[in-house]
Amino acid sequence: MKTTLKMILIASLILFPGYAWGIANWTVMIYMAADNDLEYYALNDFLELSSVGSSTNVKIVVQLDRGGYDSRYGAWTKAHRFYVTRGMTPTEGNAISNWGDGKGGREINTGDPGELKKFVEWAITNYPANNYLLVLWNHGQGWKNKSEKEGKEPTKWIFYDDTSDDVLWMFELKEALKGKRLSIVAMDACLMGTIEAMTELLGIADYFVGSEAEVPANGLPYNTIMSSLLSNPSMTPRSLCEIIVEKYGDFYKSSVLPVTISAIDMSKLNQVIEALDNFVEGTISRKDWNSIKNARSSVLSFPYEEDYRYQIDLGNFTSDPSLKSAIGNAVFKKYNSSELSNASGISIYFPQGREYNPFYSDTRRTFLSLSKWNNLLKEYLKGTAPRADIPKSDVKPNIDGIIKGNEWEDAYIIEKEGVKIYLKCDEKYIYIAVDDIKDSTLNINDRVGIYFDTNGDWSWPQSRGNEGNYWIRYDGTKWEGVFRAIWGNSGMPNSDENYESLSSNELTFATSLSTGHLVYEIRIDYTLRWKANPGDEVHLYIFAYDGGKNQDDICWPQDLTGIDYGHLSPLNYGTVKLGERIEIPSIEVKPEEIDFGEVKVDKTETRNITVKNVGTGTLFVEASLEGKGSSSFSISPASLALSPGESGNISVSFKPKRDESYTAYVVIRSNDPLKDTCYVYLRGEGKEEIWLLGGCTASGCENGLSYLLFLIPLFLIGSLSKKDN
């Protein structure tokens, strides 16, 4: 019996080592995704943890995934799990040999939410505790996601896994941890102190710790944090959050790197979102986009060390007292280095320039369903879109790849460092020329791109249609002009990789190196795929790309660089007006006839004539009365000026002078070239009031006996009443 019990104890120590020690107060779980260029720092952080090690009341478990960037400790290149004890090194021999399925270390994809889920469930099962701290360790770039359509390189993420070429998206974090209740989730990764990342953990984490700014490669100081916890294992989750912030500040206070870190009470986050939405509603109603633009240009923003900063400090951005108060209530502890001293502790997405990332509209993101912030971004980008009024020209350029003579002298010109884009149009075509003085050699993928949203809704169609982009590009052997459809408005849009070749009726182009650099001339029939007319507005993004230098030599809008897939969101485009609208007014008049019926002499009846402008130009109207009985009619006003789509009324009054029939007509003259004169016919009957037996014969009296009762003597009425009694 003793042997059996001993065997059971040994087995439990191997399979479930935590149970041998009972329920701890804290289990610290560290998901170390180091299958990337951070492997060196992961090993160092492991040694920091083992310099302290686990105790009866504090269990430290690590899942460490390596990728071959560091040769120490056996240079193994898969994932191992460790129950960290004092003095342990991260060798395969020290790893847990059985993850509960009979096997130990293995190759995993740390970007797979299922792997994070397995690790957390394994840790909770094998090392039960009253409180759980989960540390997510890797590169990080805020809320952003990986591109599925535009190549393999991810656009902002957490848990980048080199071997699997994958990342963990923020909404996948929620998927991995759904149903769990964790005391603290701490991010040992850059730029994760954003409200979008926090929101994914609502209902999962009681507290959140993360940095608005970049986190130095050394990350959290695990030795000092764990020493404090082991010395006081009964500390509350809030107290441990404060310890993490304090120790992080102590570690980096003499560093030249600007750092931030903040601790968030997740129970207060919904109040922040509510105050934010009130701020959004007020801002949208005021439409004071210049003030918002100025605030965005001066706000503290991140990544702090880079030129393109796509996240802003929310508290630093707003002057709204309710929102500032809500942020202050949620952020209960923070540390900022001197350069970032006014950081509030919570950041939010607000792209610099016109670089709205289409991923932000991905409906899988929790924050999108809880907040109206995305509405503000969209309205702001619409309200600040650059505009080009393309002149209508009678000079049609010869599309030969040579900019010469007076062909383009009346064009709208966009210039950047000597590179020029010329724009002009006529009643059917838009003409585009690019004089790229920076590109003197012909390379594969040299091209001009023209992205277009033509129906004015600032978004792609739901299904494949006629919105997308034209490319005039060199494929290595020849130039080609193609159309690529783009569609979908949730997350990364779909794009058709089977490009459609175009007829010269739709797209005509020519290129030349005769000047020593590339020149493009392009003609597009905007009445075909765009279904546009003269004077219409379309949303465009235009660029000239140098395939040899792998850069745009010029683009419009000029503050859209495409580095964040901004070219795939029509919200970022500029507004182009195709010449002047041909202003042709068109009149519509109702009714064509008015019959006033019987009207008492010297009494007035009034009716309305409605005039509507159904054309595109301003309609001018003059009205007059003609006809034999016109003196008994009057009109007001006698003139109208109506904008396209506008309606107006002309009041017609009839006041008969005698007992007879009247006829006349209103003559309505306008500047409608197809219908310059309209007529509305009028008729009416004048009736005298003739009293007969208390009645009258004018309109309003049905017969002459209507008032007969008033001729009955009063004494007779009284007599009749008495008889009734």
N, C-alpha and C positions, 0 to 999 in steps of 0.2 A: 504494500500500500504506500509506504514511504517512497519507494522507487517510482511508483506511478505519479505521485504528487510532484516529485522532483522533476520527472520528465515533462510534466505539464508546465511547471514553472520555467524550465529551460526553453520549452517551445514558445511560451508567451513572451519571454525576453527577446527571442529571435524575431518572431512574427509581429508582436505587438509590444515593443519595449516600453512604451509609455504606461501601459497598464500595470507594469510591475511597480511603478512608483505612485500609483493612484492618481486622483484628479489634482492637477496643478492649478494655480491661480492664473497663470499665463502660459499660453503657447504662442511662440513667435514663429511665424511661417514666412520664409523668404524664398520667393520665386525668382531665382537668379538666371535670367535669360542671357547667357554670355556666349552663345554661338555666333560671335561677331567680334568686332575690333575692341570690345571692352573686356575681353577675357582676362587680361593682365590685372585689371582692377577688381574683377570678381574674385580672383584668387586672393588678392590682398584683403578684400572685405571678409572673405571666409576666415582668414587668419585672425582678423580683428575679433570676429565672433568667438573663435576658439580660444582666444586669449582670455576670455571670460568663461565660456562654456555654460552648459545647462546646470540646473539645480533641481531639487525636489519640487519647487514651486514655480520654476520657470523653465519651460522646455523650448529649446531652439532647434528647429528643423529647417533644412535647406534642400531645395532641389537646384542643382547646378548643372547647366547645360553648357558644354564647351565646344569650340569649333576649330582648334588647331592654331590659334594665334600665339599661344604661350606653351613652352616646352616643359615647364615645371610639373612636378608631381605625376610623372608618367605620361604627360602629353596625351591623355585620353581624350577622345572627341565625341563623346555621347553624353547623356544625362545620367547623373547619379543623385540619389537621395542620402542625406546624412542626418543623423541625430548628433548634434554638435556637442562634444565634450571638451573640457579644458585641455589645451595642448594638441588637439587633433589637427592633422594635416589633410588636405583634400585629395587623398589617394584613393584608388579603386578598392584597395584592401580595407579602408575605413568606411566604405559606403555600405548602406543597408543592402543586403544581398537578396531580399525578398520583399517585393512591393505588395505582397498579398495575393499575387497570382502565380507564385512559384518562381518568378524571375526577378532579377535586379535591374541594374543599369541598362539603358537602351537608347537608341537614337529616337528623338522626339522632335516635333515641330512646336517650339514654344509660342509661335503665333497662332496656334490652334486653341480656341477657347476650351475645347474638350480636355486638353492637357492641363490647363490651369485648374479646371474643375476637378480632375482626378487627383491632382496634388493636394488641393485644399480638403477634399473629402477624406483622402488618406490620412492627412495630418490630424484632422478633427477626430477621426475614428481611432487612431492609434495613440494620440496624445491629447486626450480630452482635458479641457480646462474651463475655468469660469469665464475667462476672457481670451479673445483671440486678436493678435496683431498680425495682419498680412502686409508684407512689404513687397511691392512690385518693382523689380530691379532690371533696368535696361536703358537704352536710349528712349527718348520720348519727345513728342512734338505736339502735345495738346490734343484737341478733339479730333484731329484730321485722320483721314483714312487712306488706304492704299488704292491706287488706280487699277482697275480691271481692264481698261480699254487702251490706255496710252503707253504701253510698254511695261516693263517689269519693275522699274524703279518706283518705290512707294512714295507717296506724298504725305508724310507726317504720320506718326504712329507711336506705338509702344511695343516692346518685345520683337525687335527685328531678329529673325532667324536666318543666318546666311545659308545653311545647308538646305533648308526648305524654301528659301527665298519667299518668306511670308512674314506678315506682321499681325498684331492683334488690333483690331479696330475697336473704337471706344464702345460701340453698342455690343460688341462681342464680350467685353468685360462684364457687362450686365448679364449676358447669356451664361457666362462661365460661373458667376457667383449667385445666380438666381436661387432663392430659397435658403440662402445662408444668412446668418446673423453674426456679423463681425464687429468687435468693439472698435477697431481702428483699421483703416486701410491707409497705408503710407506709400507715397510714390518716391522711390529713389530713381528718378528719371526727370529729364528736362521738361519744363513748360507745362507741367500737369496741374498746376494750381488754377485751372480754368473752370468756370461754372458748368461748362458742357460736360467735362469729365466727372465733376462732382455729382451732377444730376443722374448719371448712370448708376450711381451707388445709393440713391435714395431707397430706403427700406432694406438695405443690405448692411451698410456701415453706420455706426453711431457717430463716429468721428472720422475726419479726413485730414491728412497731412500731406502737403505738397508745395512745390515752388512755382511761382509765376514765371521766374526767370530760368536760365540754364542752370543745371546742377553740375558742379565740377566733377571731373572723372572719378575723384576719390569718394564721391557720394556721401552717404550718412556716416558719421563717426560711430560705428557699431560697438566699439569697445567701451566708450564712455556711456553710451545709452544703455547697453546691457549691464554694465557695472551698476548703474543707478537702479535698474530694475531688480537685479539680484539682491541688492542691499535693502530693497524695500518691495518685496514681491506682492504685497497687499495693496500697492498703489492703485488708484482708480484709473480707468481709461483716460479721463480728462487730464489727470496728473501726468500720465505717461506721454500724452501729446505735448504737454508743456515741457517735459524733459527732452523730448526729441528736438523741439524748437530751440531750447536753450543750448543744448550740446552742439547742435549744428551751428548756431551763432558763435559759440565759443571757438569752435574749430576753424571757422573761416573769418573771424574778426580781423585777423592780420593779413588776410589774403588780398591780393590785388584784383581778384575776380569779384565782380558785383554779384551778390547773391540775395535771394529772398527765401523765406519759408514761412508757412502759416498753418495754423490749426483751425479747423472749421467744425462747429457744432452742426451736424447734419439736420438736427431737428429744427434749426432756424433757417434752413436754406429755402424752404417754400416761401417764407416771408420776404426773402431777398427777391425771389422771382416775382412775387405779387407787386412789390414796390417797383421793380424793373418794368413790369407791364404798364403800370400807371404812368411811368416816365415815358414809355414808348408811345402810348396813346396821345399824351399831350404833345409830344414832339411831332408826331405825324399830323395832328390837327393844325399845328402852327405852320408846318412846312418851311421852317426857317433853316434851310439847308446850308446856307453860308455859315451860320453860327456853328452848326454841327461839323462842317468841314474844317473850320478854324480850330474847334476843340479837338478834333481828331489829329490835326497836324501838330499840336503841341502836347498831347497827352503822353504819359509814360507808357511805353509799348514794348512788346517782346516778339522775337528773341532780341534781347538787349544788345548783343554783340554782333548782330547782323544788319545788313542794309535793309532787308525786307522784313518788316515787323507786322505780323498779321493778328496779334492779340494785344489788347489794351488793358490797362488797369481800370477796372470798372469804377471803383471809388474815386480815382483820380480824374476820370472822365466826366462824371456827373456832378452837378451842383445841387441836385434835388435832395433836400434834407431828409425826406422819408427813405430814399434809397441809401443814402449815406448811413443813416441810422441802422437800417436793416443789415447792411454789410458789417458795420461795427459790432452788432449783436452776434452775428454768426462767427466772425473771426475773433476768437478769444485769446489767441496768442500768436505773435509773429516776430520775425527778426528780419530786418532789412539792413544791408550795408549802406554806407553813406550815399553812394550814387543813386540808390533806390529808396531813399528814406521815406518818400511819400507813398510808397506802394501800400494799397489797402489790404491785400491778401487774397483778392479774387480777380481773376482776369476774364476776358470775354473776347470772342472773335469780332474783329472789325478790321477788314483788310486795308492795307495801305494803298493809296491810289485807286485804280480800278482793277483789283485782282480778286474779285469775289469767286471763291472756289465752289464749283457746282455741287461738290459733295455736301456742302452745308445744308442743302435742301433735302438731304436723304431722310425719308420719313421714318427710318428705323431708329433715329436718334431721339432719346427721351426728351431732351431739352426742346426740340422742335415742337413737340406736342404740348409742352407745359408753358412755353413762353412765346411772346409776340415779337421778340427781338429780331427774328429773321424778317419780319414785315418792315421794321424800321430800316434794316440794311437795304432791302429791295427798293423802298420808296426813296431812300437817300440816293442810291445809284441812279434811279430814274431822274430824280430832280436835279442831279448834278452832271448829267450826261453832256459831253461836249457836242457841239452842233456845227455842221457845215452846210451852208446854203449854196448848193452847187448852181452856178449860173447856167441859164439856157443860152446856147450859142448857135449862131447861124453858120459858123465855120466848122465844117466836119473834117477832123484830122484824118490824114491818110495813115492807115494802120500798117506801118512798115518798119517799126522799131527805131525810127529816127525822129527825134524831136527837132523840128525845124520851122523856120519862118514864123508866121503868125498863127500856126496851128493851135498853140496852147497858151497864147498870151492873155486870153480872156478867161483862163481856168482859175479855179480855187486851188491855192498851192499850200501844201503842208511841207515844212522843211525841218530837218534835224541834221545838224553837223554837215550841211552841204547836200545831203540826200534829199530828193524832192519827190512828192506825190502830187500829180496834177489831176484835178477832177472837173469835169464839165458834162453837160448833157444837152440833148435836144428832145423833141417830142416823143422819141422812141428809145433812144440809146443813152446809156451812161458811158462816158469815155474816161479811162484811167491810164495815166502814164507814170512810170517810175524811172527816175534818173538816179541810178545807184552808183555814185562816184567811188564808193568804198569797195565795190566788187569788180575786180579787173580780170578775173579768170572764171572759166566755166567749170562748175563742179556739179556732181550728182546732188540732187535735191535743191539746187538753186531754184527759187520759186517766188512768185507773188501769190499770196493768199487773200481771198475776199470772203469773209464769213458774214452771213446775212440772216437777219430775222425780219421778215417783210410784212407781217400782219400787225405789227405794232403792239404785241402783247408781252414783249421782253422775255420770251421763253420759247423753247422748242415745241413743236407739235407733239401730241401724245404718241402718234405713230408716224412711220416713215412718210415723208411728203416732199415738198419743194423748198424746204429751208435747210441750210447747211453751209457749204462753202464751195467756191471755185478755187482750183489751183491751176496756175500756169507754171509748170515745173519742167526741169530737165532730168530725165531718168538715166542719164549716162550715155545715151545714144541719140536721143531726139527730145524735142520739146513737145509737151502734150497739154491740152486743156481739158480738165475733168471737173465733174461735179460729185461731191460727196454729201449724201444726206445725213443729217443729224436729227435725233428725235429723243423724246423722253424728258420729263422735268422733275424727276426725283432721283437725287444722287448723280453719279457720273452718267452723262447721256450716252445713248447708243450712237455709233457712227458706222456708216456703211463702208466697209473696206473694199467692196467690189465697185470701184469708181466707175461712174458713167461718163463715157466719152460724148462730146457734144458736137452738134452741127455748127457750121460757121454762121448760120442764121441766129443762133443764140449767143455764141461766144466767138469773137474773132480776136486774134492776138498776133503779135510779132515781137521778136527780141533781136537785139543786135549788140555786138561788141565793137562796132566800127569807130566809136569814140574813144576806145581804150578801156571802157567799163561797160557794165551791163545796162541796157535801156530796154524797158518794156513799154509796149503800147497795147491797150486792151479796149475792146468795145463789147458791151453786154446789152442785149435787148431786154430791158427791164419790164416790158409788157408781157413776156412769156412766162418764165418760171416765177418771177416776182409778182406778176399780176398787178403791177403798179401803173399809175397814170401820172402825167405831168403835175407837179405840185405835191405829190404824195411824199410821205416821210417813210424812210426805211432805216433799220438799225444795222450798221456796218462795223466790221473790224477789218482793217487792211494792213498788210505787212509785206515787206520784202526781206526774204531770208537768204543769207549767204551760206550755202552748204559747205563751202571750204572752211569758213571760220566758225561754223555752227552757232550763228547768231543772227538776230534780226538787225538789219542796218537801219530800218525805220519802221515804225508802226503807228497806226492811228486807231483809237486814242493813244497818245504818246505815253500815258502813264499806265498802260496795260502791256506788261512784258511777257505774259504767258508763262512765267516761271511756276505759277501755282495753278496751272490749267485754267487760268482766267479766260483764255480765248474760247473755252468751251461753254461759257455762260453768256447769253445775249444781254444780261443785265450790265455787262461791262462795256457794251459797244457804244459808239457815238450815233447821233441822229443826223441823217443826211436828208435834205430836202431836194427833190429832183426838179430844180428850176422853179418857176412861178406857176402856180395853178392857173389854168385857163378859166377865167372867171366869166361864166355864162349864167346869168339869172334865168329862172324859169318860173312863171306865174301859175298859180292854181287858185281859182275863185269859186266859192260856194256861198249861198245857192245861186243858181242862174235866174231864179224868178222869186219875187216876194209878193204874196197876196195878203193885204191887210184886212180884207173883209169889210164889214160894216163898222164905221167909226162915226160917232156923233160929231156933228158940225162944231168946229172950234175946239175939239178935243184932240189930243196927240197920242199916237201909237208909235212905238219904235221897234225896229228889227236890226239885226247885224248882218253885214256881209263880211265873211272871213277871207282874207287874202294870205296865201302862204307862198314863201319862196322855196321851191323844190330844186333850185339850181345851185351853182357853185360860186356865183358872183352876187354882189349886193343888188337887190331889186329896188328900183325907185318907181313909185306909183303916184299918179295924179288922177283924182276922181272929179267928175262933174255931172250935172243933171241936164237932161234934155227931154223933149217931148211936150205935147200939148198941155198936160196937167202938171208940169214940173214945178210950177210955183207953189203947189200944195205939198211938195216934198222938200226935205232938206237933208244934207249929209254932213258928217263930221267924223274925223278930220278929212280934209280934201287931199292930203298927201301922206305917203308912208315911205320909209326907207327900211328895208328888211334884209338882215343878214341871211346867209344860206341856212335853211332849215327853220327860220323864224316865221311866225304868223302874226298878223295884225287884224284889227277889226275896223270897218267903216260903218258907223251908225247911220241908219236911214230912218227919218221920222216922217209920218204922214199926218197932216192937219187939214181936214177938208173945210172949205169955206161955204159950200152950198150942198144942197141935197141933190147929188148927182154922182156919176161914175168918173173916176180919174185914172189915167194911165200916164206913165213916163218911163224913163230908163236911166240907169247910172252908167256912164261911160268911164271905164277904167283903162287909162293908158299907162304903159310901163316900158322899161328898157329891155324886156324879153324879146330877143331878136326873132323868135319864131311866133310870137303871139303878143304883138305890141298893143292890141286893143281888145278889151273884153266888155260884155254888156250884161247888166242885170236888169230884168224887166220888172216894173212895179205896177201894181193896180190896187184900187181901193174904192169903197163906196161911202160917200158922205150922207148922213141921215139927220134930218131935223127932228127935234123932240116935239111931238104933237100929242097934247094931253086929250084923252078921250076916255070918259068913264074911269078916270084915275090911272089911265095907261098912257103909253107913248108908242110911236112907230119906229123910233131909232133903235139901233142895235143895243141889245141888253134887255129889251122887253120882248117877251115871247109872243104876247098878244095884247089886244086893247083892253082885256078884262082883268089884267094883272092887278089893277088897283081898284077894282069895283067895290071892294069891301069898304073903302074910304068914303063912298057916296051914300052908304046906308046911314040914315039919321041915327044919332046917338040914342034918342029915346026908344027907337025901335029895337036897338041892340039890348037895351035894358029890359024892354018888354019881353023879348025872347028869353032872356035869362030868367025872368020871374016865372014864365011858363014852364021852363025846365024844372023849376023848383016845385 
